Amino acid sequence: MKTRRLGGVVKRPRAYLALALPLAVPIVLAAVRSQPDYGSPVVLAAPALQYADLARPLPSELPQHSLLLTIEKDDTLDGVLLAGGLSRGESALLTRELAKSVDVRRLRPGHLLRFHYDNMGTVDAMQMKVTGWGEIGAVRNGATFDVTATPAAQRDVETTISATIDRSLYEAVRETGEGPQLVQQLVDIFQWDIDFFELQKGDTFSVVVTKHYSGNDLIGYGPVGAARFVHKDSIFEAFRQQMPDGGAGYYARGGAPLRKQFLKAPLQFTRVTSGFSRRRFHPVLKYFRPHYGIDYGAPVGTPVMTTADGTVVEARYKPGEGNFIRVRHSSRVDTYYLHLSRFAKGVARGAKVRQGDVIGYVGMTGLATGPHLDYRVTEDGKWLNPLNLKSITPDPLRGEWLRQFRASVARLGPRLVLAPGDTTRDPVSQRALF
């Protein structure tokens, strides 16, 4: 028999289903009985404390905090104080108080200011670290601030620095973590013996110098006490000796002065663009003619130094030479400086000049295709190659000064033989921000 349901046909269950039911019932009953007995259901009570009943914490329970700001380029102290949370009136008041200790108009980028806030978010104290000087603290006292200045302790440390030149002397010094002031000192010391236009990769140097600290901040260098330069496999050494007249000079290990009558070059950190030649094609005139000088390529305005003591005998303009200066160093030797953009102040005929004095500035006046200095030398009216000029050395040290000098060499000499890259560091303890 068929039973019709919802338009379909449902077959009657087969007989084997009746046989399976006696087997399934005991299994289901056993599973039900194995469940733990949890007892009757329990209704939980609602919590007595509601979120709406929570009170705001008292101000004394909130954490105090601070903000650190750094003075950047073009910042003003007033602007930083306002950014720290002071009102304009408070900023003006605090600026007047700080000005009693430091020049607030000359604050440099890098100075740090830390603002401390009370529980209500009001600035209650401020600290300022002035690099190279010390620290200033200001604590709110009613409507004013109590300011306390603490200058840092000053100290000097003698340090040895050593490096190998890869690209330039400037970069080699900077890679040791030192300042460019040392570059200028090295050039001044060895300028008579080393042509710094011709430095090579692999040249090395060591220098013993006194570093000046204000607290933990390096604020400058004293004069170099000793230096060693290895250039083109030649070793050059210099030791400083103070003289009774208050002056000082640098001498080789044996006591001979490094200072000579003529500098190697009248410029610093430029390049030779044309050499001394009896026959050179002139780039403007377009024909061959002698070139009796050394051309140093340099930007317009680069200072030009006289290479020896002497007297200016000419400082004027000529069509070929442009603005030029001629300096007479003796009855026999003259030096020439051509194509200048202008003369230094006070340089005129009859002016006395000292070796290293700036007498003019690089230009491209006269017959010149670009900015450069044409440097020339004559002896008894005959042109000499400036690169082959033999320098004259003053007298060496003698007597008591020589004995003092030898003691200095014995103390500083061993410190110059550090391996390149080894540097004796001052054990300065690095602190937190303040």
C-alpha positions in Angstrom: 0.0 0.0 0.0 1.3 3.4 -0.7 0.7 6.5 1.3 0.5 9.9 -0.6 2.0 12.9 1.2 2.4 16.4 -0.3 2.0 15.1 -3.8 4.7 12.4 -3.4 4.9 8.8 -2.6 6.5 7.5 0.6 7.3 3.9 0.8 6.6 1.9 3.9 9.6 1.1 6.1 11.3 -2.2 5.5 11.2 -5.0 8.0 14.9 -4.9 8.9 14.4 -1.5 10.6 12.4 -3.2 13.3 15.3 -5.6 13.9 17.8 -2.6 14.4 15.7 -0.8 17.0 16.2 -3.4 19.9 20.0 -3.0 19.4 20.1 0.9 19.3 17.9 1.6 22.3 20.4 0.2 24.9 23.2 2.1 23.4 21.3 5.4 23.5 20.2 4.8 27.1 23.8 4.0 28.2 25.0 7.3 26.7 22.4 9.3 28.5 23.1 7.7 31.8 26.9 8.5 31.4 26.3 12.3 31.5 27.3 14.0 34.9 24.5 15.2 37.1 24.8 19.0 37.5 21.8 19.3 39.7 19.1 21.9 39.3 19.8 25.1 37.3 21.1 28.1 39.4 20.1 31.7 38.6 23.1 34.2 39.2 22.4 37.5 40.9 23.2 40.8 39.0 26.5 42.5 40.1 26.1 45.1 42.8 28.6 47.6 41.1 27.6 49.1 37.8 29.9 50.8 35.2 28.0 54.0 35.8 29.0 53.9 39.5 32.8 54.0 38.7 34.2 57.4 39.8 37.0 59.3 37.9 40.4 58.8 39.4 41.8 61.6 41.5 44.4 63.8 39.9 47.0 62.6 42.4 46.6 59.1 41.0 47.5 60.0 37.4 51.1 59.5 36.3 53.3 62.6 35.8 55.1 62.9 32.4 57.5 65.1 30.4 58.1 66.2 26.8 61.5 66.5 25.2 62.0 69.0 22.3 65.1 69.8 20.2 65.9 73.2 18.8 66.0 73.0 15.1 67.2 75.4 12.4 65.2 78.7 12.3 63.6 77.9 15.7 63.3 80.6 18.3 63.4 80.0 22.0 59.9 81.6 22.4 58.5 79.2 19.8 59.9 76.1 21.5 58.6 77.3 24.9 55.1 77.8 23.4 55.3 74.3 21.8 56.2 72.9 25.2 53.0 74.2 26.8 53.8 77.6 28.2 51.5 80.6 27.6 52.9 83.6 25.7 53.2 85.6 28.9 55.0 82.7 30.7 57.3 82.2 27.7 58.3 85.9 27.7 58.9 85.8 31.4 61.0 82.6 31.3 63.0 83.9 28.3 64.0 87.0 30.3 65.1 84.8 33.2 67.2 82.5 30.9 68.8 85.5 29.2 70.5 86.3 32.5 72.6 83.1 32.0 72.9 82.5 28.3 72.6 84.4 25.1 69.1 83.3 24.0 69.5 84.9 20.6 72.4 82.6 19.6 71.0 79.2 20.6 72.1 76.6 18.1 70.3 73.6 16.6 70.7 70.6 18.8 70.0 72.2 22.2 67.5 70.1 24.2 64.6 71.3 26.3 62.6 69.0 28.6 59.2 70.1 29.9 57.8 68.4 33.0 54.0 68.5 33.6 52.0 68.2 36.8 48.9 66.1 37.3 46.7 68.8 35.7 48.9 68.9 32.5 50.5 72.3 33.4 54.3 72.8 32.9 55.8 72.9 36.4 59.5 72.7 35.4 61.7 73.0 32.4 65.3 72.0 31.8 67.5 73.2 28.9 70.8 71.5 27.9 73.0 74.0 26.1 75.6 72.0 24.1 79.1 73.1 25.1 78.0 75.2 28.0 75.9 73.3 30.6 72.3 73.1 31.8 69.7 75.5 33.1 66.7 74.4 35.2 63.5 76.4 35.8 60.9 75.4 38.4 57.5 77.1 38.6 57.0 79.2 41.7 53.6 80.6 41.6 53.4 83.1 38.7 57.2 83.1 38.2 60.0 80.6 37.7 63.1 80.0 39.8 66.0 79.5 37.4 69.2 77.7 38.3 72.2 77.7 35.9 74.8 74.9 36.1 77.8 75.5 33.8 79.6 72.2 32.8 83.1 71.5 34.0 85.8 72.4 31.5 88.6 69.9 30.9 91.3 69.1 28.3 92.3 65.6 27.1 95.3 64.7 25.0 94.2 62.2 22.3 95.9 60.4 19.4 94.0 60.0 16.1 95.1 57.9 13.2 93.5 57.1 9.8 94.1 56.0 6.2 93.1 58.2 3.3 90.6 56.6 0.9 89.0 59.5 -1.0 90.2 62.7 0.7 91.9 64.0 3.8 88.7 65.7 4.9 86.6 62.5 4.7 89.4 60.5 6.5 89.3 62.9 9.4 85.5 62.9 9.6 85.3 59.1 9.5 87.3 59.0 12.7 84.6 61.1 14.3 86.7 64.2 14.5 86.0 67.8 13.3 87.3 69.5 10.2 89.4 71.8 12.2 92.1 69.1 12.3 92.2 69.1 8.5 93.2 72.7 8.4 95.8 72.1 11.1 97.4 69.2 9.2 97.5 71.3 6.0 99.1 74.2 7.8 101.8 72.0 9.4 102.9 70.1 6.3 102.2 72.7 3.6 105.9 73.2 2.9 106.6 69.5 2.3 103.4 67.9 1.0 101.4 69.0 -2.0 97.9 68.3 -0.7 96.6 68.4 -4.3 98.5 65.2 -4.9 97.4 63.0 -1.9 97.0 59.3 -2.8 94.7 56.5 -1.7 96.6 54.7 1.1 98.4 57.7 2.5 98.2 57.6 6.3 98.4 60.1 9.2 98.5 60.2 12.9 98.1 63.2 15.1 98.4 63.9 18.9 96.1 66.8 19.8 94.4 68.2 22.9 90.6 68.2 22.8 88.6 70.7 24.8 85.5 69.4 26.6 82.7 71.2 28.3 81.1 68.4 30.4 80.8 65.6 27.8 80.6 67.9 24.8 83.6 68.4 22.5 83.9 72.2 22.0 87.2 72.4 20.1 90.8 71.4 19.7 94.1 72.9 20.9 97.1 73.1 18.6 98.4 69.8 17.3 101.3 68.6 19.6 102.8 66.1 17.1 101.8 64.7 13.7 103.0 62.1 11.3 102.1 61.8 7.6 103.0 59.0 5.2 102.7 60.2 1.6 104.0 58.5 -1.5 106.0 56.1 0.8 107.8 59.1 2.4 107.4 59.8 6.1 106.9 63.4 7.4 106.9 64.2 11.1 106.2 67.4 13.0 106.6 68.3 16.7 105.4 71.5 18.2 107.8 73.7 20.2 106.8 76.8 22.2 109.2 79.7 21.9 110.1 82.3 24.6 108.5 85.1 22.6 105.1 83.4 22.9 105.2 82.0 19.3 105.4 78.4 18.4 106.6 76.4 15.4 106.8 72.8 14.1 110.0 71.0 13.7 111.2 67.7 12.3 112.4 65.0 14.7 116.0 66.2 14.5 115.0 69.9 15.3 115.0 71.3 11.8 112.0 73.7 11.2 109.3 72.6 8.8 108.6 76.2 7.8 110.5 77.0 4.6 110.8 80.2 2.5 108.2 79.1 -0.1 105.0 77.2 0.3 104.3 74.3 -2.0 101.2 76.0 -3.5 99.4 79.3 -3.1 96.0 77.6 -2.8 94.4 74.9 -0.7 92.4 71.9 -1.9 92.3 72.7 -5.6 93.8 70.9 -8.6 96.5 71.5 -11.2 94.9 72.0 -14.6 97.9 73.0 -16.6 101.7 72.7 -16.0 104.8 74.6 -16.7 105.7 74.3 -20.4 107.9 75.8 -23.0 105.3 75.1 -25.7 101.6 74.9 -24.9 98.5 75.5 -27.1 96.8 78.6 -25.7 93.1 77.9 -25.3 92.1 81.5 -26.1 94.7 82.6 -28.6 94.6 79.3 -30.4 98.4 78.9 -31.1 101.4 77.4 -29.3 103.4 79.5 -27.0 105.3 79.1 -23.6 103.3 78.7 -20.4 105.6 79.8 -17.6 103.4 79.0 -14.7 101.2 76.4 -13.0 97.4 76.7 -13.4 95.3 75.8 -10.3 91.6 75.3 -11.0 89.4 76.6 -8.3 86.0 78.3 -7.9 85.8 82.1 -8.2 86.5 83.7 -4.9 88.9 81.0 -3.5 91.5 82.8 -1.4 95.1 83.1 -2.8 98.0 83.1 -0.4 101.5 84.6 -1.0 104.0 81.7 -0.8 106.7 83.6 1.0 107.4 86.9 2.9 107.9 89.8 0.7 106.7 93.2 -0.7 104.0 93.8 -3.3 105.6 95.6 -6.3 102.6 95.3 -8.6 98.8 94.9 -8.1 97.0 96.0 -11.2 95.2 95.0 -14.4 96.8 94.0 -17.7 94.9 92.7 -20.8 96.5 89.2 -20.8 97.1 88.6 -17.1 93.9 90.3 -15.9 94.1 91.3 -12.3 97.5 90.2 -11.1 99.9 90.7 -8.2 103.7 90.5 -8.3 105.5 90.0 -4.9 109.3 90.5 -4.5 110.8 88.2 -1.9 114.5 89.1 -2.4 116.6 91.0 -4.8 116.4 87.9 -7.1 113.1 86.1 -6.6 109.6 87.3 -7.6 106.2 85.4 -7.6 103.2 86.2 -9.8 99.5 85.6 -9.2 97.4 86.0 -12.4 93.7 86.2 -13.4 92.4 87.3 -9.9 88.8 88.3 -9.5 89.9 91.0 -7.0 92.7 92.0 -4.6 92.5 91.5 -0.8 92.0 94.5 1.3 95.2 96.5 1.8 97.1 94.8 -1.0 98.7 97.6 -3.1 102.1 98.5 -4.3 104.6 98.7 -1.4 102.5 96.6 1.0 104.4 94.1 3.2 103.0 90.6 3.1 103.8 87.5 5.2 103.9 83.9 4.0 100.3 82.5 4.0 98.7 86.0 3.9 95.6 86.1 1.6 96.5 88.7 -1.1 93.7 88.0 -3.6 90.9 85.7 -4.9 90.6 83.3 -7.8 88.9 84.7 -10.9 89.0 84.5 -14.7 90.0 88.0 -15.7 92.3 88.6 -18.7 92.9 85.8 -21.2 91.2 82.9 -19.3 88.5 80.4 -20.3 87.6 79.5 -16.8 88.3 80.3 -13.1 91.8 79.5 -12.1 95.0 80.9 -10.7 98.2 81.1 -12.9 101.1 81.0 -10.4 104.6 82.0 -11.7 108.1 82.4 -10.3 111.2 84.2 -11.6 114.7 84.2 -10.4 117.0 87.0 -11.8 114.3 87.5 -14.5 114.3 83.8 -15.6 111.1 81.8 -15.4 111.3 78.8 -13.0 108.9 75.8 -12.7 107.2 76.5 -9.4 106.8 72.8 -8.7 110.6 72.4 -8.8 111.3 75.4 -6.6 113.9 74.6 -3.9 112.8 75.9 -0.5 115.2 77.6 1.9 115.0 76.3 5.6 115.5 78.6 8.6 118.0 77.8 11.3 117.3 74.7 13.5 116.7 74.6 17.3 119.7 74.8 19.5 120.7 74.9 23.2 118.0 74.7 25.9 115.2 74.8 23.3 116.6 71.8 21.5 116.7 69.9 24.9 113.1 70.8 25.6 112.2 69.7 22.1 113.9 66.3 22.4 112.0 65.6 25.6 108.7 66.4 23.8 109.7 64.1 20.9 110.6 61.3 23.4 107.1 61.6 25.0 105.0 62.1 21.8 106.9 60.2 19.2 105.8 56.6 20.2 102.1 57.8 20.1 102.4 58.5 16.4 103.0 54.9 15.4 99.4 53.7 15.9 98.1 51.4 13.2 95.9 53.4 10.8 92.4 53.4 12.2 93.5 52.9 15.8 92.5 55.9 17.9 92.9 56.5 21.6 89.5 57.7 22.8 88.8 59.8 25.8 86.7 57.7 28.2 83.8 60.0 28.3 80.8 58.5 30.0 77.7 58.9 27.9 74.6 60.0 29.9 71.0 60.1 29.2 69.5 63.2 27.6 70.3 65.3 30.7 
